[in-house]
Every structure is written in C-alpha cells, then in structure tokens.
Amino acid sequence: MNPESRLAEIIAALDGVGIPCLVMGGHAVRYYGLSRNTTDFALHLAPNSWADLSSRLPATPLFAGKPVIEGPTWRPHSFRRFQIGRLADGREEWLEFWCGNHLLAPFSELYARKEKGLYGGRTLSFLALPDLIKSKETERALDWRDVAVLEEFLDARMLAEAESGGRAPAEALSRIRSRSGFETALQGGLFSDAHIVGLALGAACLAVTQAFLLPFAPTATILQPSTPAMEPVILSRLRTVAPAAPLHLTLVEAVRRQYRLFAQAADRADKEAVRAARGEP
C-alpha cells in the first residue's frame, strides 16, 4: 500500500470511532505539491478527543486486537505518538497526534479554514496552506526550506485567483510572500495602481509582504505593525528605494532573514520552556 492510501485508511479508521483531525506534516506538504518522503502520519486532533485517545484507538482497525504501543514524547500534554505497524524494510510506522502548539491557532479556527481534497482515493481534511506554512516556522532548517516552496505555491494560487476575478488584486498583493510571487504580480501589472498597492499595504501584516509593497506606495501608512517590527533603517530606506531595483530586493531578503531568526528563536524558547517545566536540562 502506498503512503497516500495508507493515510486515507488511517483517517477512515479514526473517523469510524469519532476522532476528527486535520492532516499536517509531511503528508500535508505532499498534498500541496511538494515531494516529501515520510513514514509518519502527523495529525492535528480536536481537544475533546485528546483525553480518551488511548481508549478509542483500540477500537479502530489500525490495531485489530493488538496492543496499543505509545512511544515516548517530551510534550505529553500536546504531542503523542503510537506505533501502528512496521514497513517492509523494518522501519517503524508511527501515528502522531498534536493537540495545539505555539505555532498554530486553536483547532476550531484551523478546522474552519481547512482544505478538503482527494488524497489516497479519499477526501481528507488538511491544514489550510497558510496554516501549514505557519506550522513549519520552527528552528529546523529543513522546515524553512519547505516554507520557501510552500510560499511560492500559495502566491501562485492567490495570483491566479486575482487574474480570474476570484480574488481582489489588493487582497492578493496583501499576502505576497515569495520572490516568484512578487515577480509574477509585477509582470501582471498589479503594482501599477498606487491606490491598490496602498490598500494592500494597509492590510498586510507580514513584514516581508510590507517590504515588497512599500516602494510602490512610499507615502502609504502601514496599519498592521509586523512582529517582529521592521528595523527603522530598513523601513526608511524602503520608502526611498526604486521599486523592484536590486537594492529593494536585497532589503526584502534582509527583512525575511530577520523574520526567520525571530521565529526560530521563538520556537527554541518554547521548547526550552517545555523542557524546563519537566525539569530537563
């Protein structure tokens, strides 16, 4: 059985015992179009299913009378993992459950934004692409490589919707995150109307997006302060630099690096806090 069909089988088994969840991790990355080899199945679980998870799992066909083997975890209140099989090459197969973390909104919000799509012959529910990107903003370099590609996918989607009339141009511009998305919008003439760019800048909350937009509407007001705040010297320079010039794009990447370092530090601090609460060094 291929990994996609195996995941579909797992979701069907969980649905059968009333465990709603959203697909995240490697399989969500695969669903959105980025090739990823994974033997684990990461799911975001509704909080009201968390407490009795161990008692519900034995009732699924995943275990079929076999003992439920729960693996060790250093986040027992928010992350649990269960061995559900062994692959032909001897590697263990794990089912992983998250019940909230510092990177994601509450489950109810994530579920309201979910994306449903065909995967492994079954319609499954996935973290929405922006939420999946947010879940990848960890201290791991590999996750940030995923972020870079997933941002390109997200921008391509939004710009295609703007071109077809399914999304307002200002809304699409307000969420631009990638260099390729910026270049596509530039070639499509979306930056030609300073008023539209100003509206987009007023709605943009990500510093990287603001850095892409600001030179095209230098007198516009930034209404959504970013976290972390853009460095004043970079903010000032973005208001005077020529739009789409090499210096403009260099400043964008400086802002992107600042954001990444901030996010990595926040993820590291969260992990250290969990370990400290458990009395670990």
C-alpha positions, 0 to 999 in steps of 0.5 A: 500500500502506498503512503497516500492510501495508507493515510486515507485508511488511517483517517477512515479508521479514526473517523469510524470511532469519532476522532476528527483531525486535520492532516499536517506534516509531511503528508500535508506538504505532499498534498500541496505539491511538494515531494516529501518522503515520510513514514509518519502520519502527523495529525492535528486532533480536536481537544475533546478527543485528546483525553480518551485517545488511548481508549478509542484507538483500540477500537479502530482497525489500525490495531485489530486486537493488538496492543496499543504501543505509545512511544515516548514524547517530551510534550505529553500534554500536546504531542503523542505518538503510537506505533501502528505497524512496521514497513517492509524494510523494518522501519517503524510506522508511527501515528502522531497526534498534536493537540495545539502548539505555539505555532498554530491557532486553536483547532476550531479556527484551523478546522474552519479554514481547512482544505478538503481534497482527494488524497489516497482515493479519499477526501481528507481534511488538511491544514489550510496552506497558510496554516501549514506554512505557519506550522513549519516556522520552527528552528529546523532548517529543513522546515524553512526550506519547505516554507520557501516552496510552500510560499511560492505555491500559495502566491501562485494560487492567490495570483491566479485567483486575482487574474480570474476575478476570484480574488481582489488584486489588493487582497492578493498583493496583501499576502505576497510572500515569495520572490516568484510571487512578487515577480509574477504580480509585477509582470501582471501589472498589479503594482501599477495602481498606487491606490491598490498597492496602498490598500494592500499595504494597509492590510498586510501584516507580514513584514516581508509582504510590507517590504515588497509593497512599500516602494510602490506606495512610499507615502502609504501608512502601514496599519498592521505593525509586523512582529517582529517590527521592521528595523527603522533603517530598513523601513526608511530606506524602503520608502526611498528605494526604486521599486523592484531595483536590486537594492529593494530586493536585497532589503526584502531578503534582509527583512525575511532573514530577520523574520526567520531568526525571530521565529526560530528563536521563538520556537527554541524558547518554547521548547526550552520552556517545555523542557524546563517545566519537566525539569530537563536540562 
